[in-house]
Every structure is written in C-alpha cells, then in structure tokens.
Amino acid sequence: MKRPVFHSFLVYGVHFAAVLAFVLTVGGCASMKNSSVKPMGQGHVDLSEVERQLKEEPDPQVNMTEVEEAAQYFEEEDQSLSAMTAEKFSKRLKLACLKLVRLEPNEEIALALFEQGVQLFEQGEYEDAADKLGWAGFRWPETPLEEDALFLRAESLFFANRYAKAQRAYEKLLKRFDSTRYMDRVSPRLFAIAQYWEKLDQIYDYHPLAANFSDKTRPVFGTFGNSIKAYRTITMHDPNGLWAEHATMAAGNANYIRGEYFDAANFYDDLIKNYPQSKHLLPACELNLSSKLLMYQGPEYDGTALKDAEVLTDRLLTQFGSQLKDRRSALIETKNKITEAYAERALH
C-alpha cells in the first residue's frame, strides 16, 4: 500500500532519530568510560583535554540498513492494519474481551459442558440441558461440536414447550450453519411450531401488540406473525426440502383465512412458480384466483390483479380441466365476469 508522503516522512524521521540517539548514547558512554579527564581541582575540569578528545572522536555514522529495515517493518505493519476488515477486528476484540473474563474458546471445557447437557436431556431436564448446551457451543465456536450443541439446545427448548425460545434457537443454528446436517429435523420442528401458533391465533385472535407474559408456549408479541416467520424460515433455508412447499401453502392459507389476500397471493404465487410439481398446485391456483379477484377494487384502481386472475383462470381451464369436475362451470362464469370487468375498465 502506498504510504502518504507526510506519513512516510514521519516514519523515517522517527526511526532515523531513534537510531541516531542510540548510536550517540552508546558512543558517548564508551568515550566517557575511557576518558582520562582528570579534575583540576574542586569543581573544575580540564576543558582543553575534553576538547582534544572530542576532536579525536570520529563523527558518528548512522547505519542506514537498520533504518531501512525498521521502515520496512512498519510499512508491513501498516499494510496489515489496513487489510484488517471490520469483521476480523470485531472477532479479535471479542476474543480479547472473552479472555479478560476467562470465557475464551476451550475445547475441553466445551466437551464437558456438552456431555452434561446430553445427560440432562436424556433425564428429561430440558431447560437445564438447554443452558449447558448453550454454553458448550459458546466455548468451542465454529466447530461440529457447536453445531451439535445448538441443535440439541433447540430440541431441549422444544420439548420443554418453550416454543418461542426454540424457534430462535433453530434460527440461530441455521444462521451459524446454513447447510446444517440437521436440516431435515429442523424443518418439521419449525412447521409444528408455526401450525400450533397459527391455530391458537385462529381460536383466540390475539392482538399483535398485546403482550404475553403468562403463556410460555407463545411469543411475547405477534403470535400469528411469528408463525408466518417460522414458515418463511423453512422456505428460505430449505427451499428444496420436503417441507418447503407445505410451509408455503400453509402460510398462504393462514393469510387467506385472516383476509390478508395480498400476502396470501404472494405465497400462492411462490408455490406456483417454485413448486410446479407440488400436490398443492391445484388448490393453490384456485385460492390464488380467489385472492386476486378479492384484491381487485374496481375500474378506478390498478388492474394488475384482474390480469393475474385472467391468467389463472385460463391455466385452470387448460391444465386442470379434467380435475375441476363441477367447478368447471363456475370457473367459466368467473372468466365471463373478468371479461365484463375489462369492458367496464374500457369505459373509464
């Protein structure tokens, strides 16, 4: 890295001065040690003798090789600091702080905590197990042991019926180990949590801003919102897995039941686009058509939903004609209404 001119002058000047001072100091000490100057009397020195010795001393020579080597060292240090990213600096700072409180990574301690956690898990002491396993992963990060500890911690919280904490624990596992080998077990857990919260919300219709401090199976805020978040986590981290299409359809249905037709249509669109072989394809197309029609506000408003509804109607009639049975006539009637809506828009 090219050093600014002023910075370069400063570095070379400092090291030149340091070397020069060292040479002068050593030389001066040696000359004074071997000095034959004798006192002329109380408090007097033979100055002529001192002047003679000074004239005989050779001029001190600076070793430019040492100066250049020192300058090169600091140049490399400067480049190293410049190359350090914020992430690397953050990791070093975190490690330094952990060492101060004696919580730095330690495999032996982590293994002991992990074994204690597994033992507590097998005994059914799930919350205590979660605590031990959390510390086990913390003491030996970015290793297979941490991955195992994070998964078992999430499982412990799940079996302790602490579903909100379990959801966050599974999400932490997926964040730390995006391609975790436990994916096929994480997805059904998140799906079960989402289904539980969704059904509870359908029964009790929780207000999203109403705080929950009594039911440990639910999050503090937003029971329905967190259920949708769990569905999204599955589709985001395991898009090609078995549970992804189920989560997409379930999220669409949950929003449709609540009258959130725009969000429902987005989920149905995702399923139709990303999972064309899904067993949910036909109901997704039908419910998506219904969502689009309910989104349409009339000729004075945007007609995108109407266009999408027309495309879905044609697809249903051509691709699923034999499966529609008695619904086919209703679909044809819907197509005619869409045509009338286009005519109405043309008059405005």
Beta strands, then each sheet from edge to edge (+ up, - down):
strand 1: 39-41
strand 2: 44-45
sheet 1: 1+ 2-
end
